[in-house]
């Protein structure tokens, strides 16, 4: 099975994106899914989509709604509220990718 590409976008692409990326990596690993993760600033998202071609995007700050890629608001990874549902939604989306 090919690796699934996940783009993580936040305001600065430093601390928050790193935390979210790590959580996604661990969640996917536990589900038996190999992922490749890239991080970017929300302002760089369109360019990053063209070069990284992600299967899904997880963001912690607002991003455009017309990106053509499924997006998930990653704030539950920071707050803990709704985290289990978000993990389940992301895993379901990744498993649905051929």
URJO-V982980 format. One record per residue. RES is the residue in one letter. SS is DSSP state (H for helix, E for strand, C for the rest). PHI is phi in whole degrees, -180 to 180 (999 if undefined). NEAR is the number of other ideal C-beta (glycine too) atoms within 10 Angstrom. Layout:
BEGIN
res:RES ss:SS phi:PHI near:NEAR
res:RES ss:SS phi:PHI near:NEAR
END
This chain:
BEGIN
res:X ss:C phi:999 near:9
res:X ss:C phi:-72 near:9
res:X ss:C phi:-65 near:12
res:X ss:E phi:-93 near:19
res:X ss:E phi:-96 near:18
res:X ss:E phi:-121 near:26
res:X ss:E phi:-102 near:27
res:X ss:E phi:-111 near:28
res:X ss:E phi:-121 near:29
res:X ss:E phi:-144 near:24
res:X ss:C phi:-63 near:15
res:X ss:C phi:-120 near:12
res:X ss:C phi:65 near:19
res:X ss:C phi:-115 near:11
res:X ss:H phi:-67 near:10
res:X ss:H phi:-63 near:21
res:X ss:H phi:-63 near:26
res:X ss:H phi:-64 near:14
res:X ss:H phi:-62 near:16
res:X ss:H phi:-64 near:25
res:X ss:H phi:-60 near:22
res:X ss:H phi:-63 near:13
res:X ss:H phi:-64 near:20
res:X ss:H phi:-64 near:25
res:X ss:H phi:-59 near:17
res:X ss:H phi:-67 near:11
res:X ss:H phi:-64 near:19
res:X ss:H phi:-65 near:21
res:X ss:H phi:-60 near:11
res:X ss:H phi:-63 near:10
res:X ss:C phi:-92 near:15
res:X ss:C phi:77 near:9
res:X ss:C phi:-112 near:19
res:X ss:C phi:-84 near:12
res:X ss:E phi:-126 near:19
res:X ss:E phi:-117 near:14
res:X ss:E phi:-118 near:21
res:X ss:E phi:-127 near:16
res:X ss:E phi:-117 near:20
res:X ss:E phi:-156 near:22
res:X ss:E phi:-75 near:15
res:X ss:H phi:-57 near:19
res:X ss:H phi:-69 near:13
res:X ss:H phi:-100 near:14
res:X ss:H phi:-61 near:20
res:X ss:H phi:-63 near:12
res:X ss:H phi:-65 near:10
res:X ss:H phi:-67 near:19
res:X ss:H phi:-60 near:17
res:X ss:H phi:-69 near:7
res:X ss:H phi:-92 near:9
res:X ss:H phi:-100 near:16
res:X ss:C phi:43 near:10
res:X ss:C phi:-71 near:23
res:X ss:C phi:-80 near:19
res:X ss:E phi:-142 near:21
res:X ss:E phi:-125 near:23
res:X ss:E phi:-116 near:26
res:X ss:E phi:-129 near:23
res:X ss:C phi:-113 near:20
res:X ss:C phi:-137 near:17
res:X ss:C phi:-57 near:10
res:X ss:C phi:-130 near:20
res:X ss:C phi:-59 near:10
res:X ss:C phi:-90 near:6
res:X ss:C phi:-109 near:6
res:X ss:C phi:-83 near:16
res:X ss:C phi:77 near:7
res:X ss:C phi:-134 near:14
res:X ss:E phi:-58 near:16
res:X ss:E phi:-120 near:18
res:X ss:E phi:-132 near:20
res:X ss:E phi:-75 near:14
res:X ss:C phi:-89 near:25
res:X ss:C phi:-56 near:18
res:X ss:H phi:-58 near:19
res:X ss:H phi:-69 near:24
res:X ss:H phi:-96 near:14
res:X ss:H phi:-90 near:8
res:X ss:C phi:86 near:9
res:X ss:C phi:-83 near:10
res:X ss:C phi:83 near:13
res:X ss:H phi:-65 near:16
res:X ss:H phi:-63 near:10
res:X ss:H phi:-65 near:10
res:X ss:H phi:-62 near:20
res:X ss:H phi:-58 near:20
res:X ss:H phi:-63 near:12
res:X ss:H phi:-64 near:15
res:X ss:H phi:-66 near:25
res:X ss:H phi:-61 near:17
res:X ss:H phi:-62 near:10
res:X ss:H phi:-65 near:15
res:X ss:H phi:-67 near:21
res:X ss:H phi:-68 near:13
res:X ss:C phi:-78 near:10
res:X ss:C phi:-83 near:13
res:X ss:C phi:-65 near:5
END
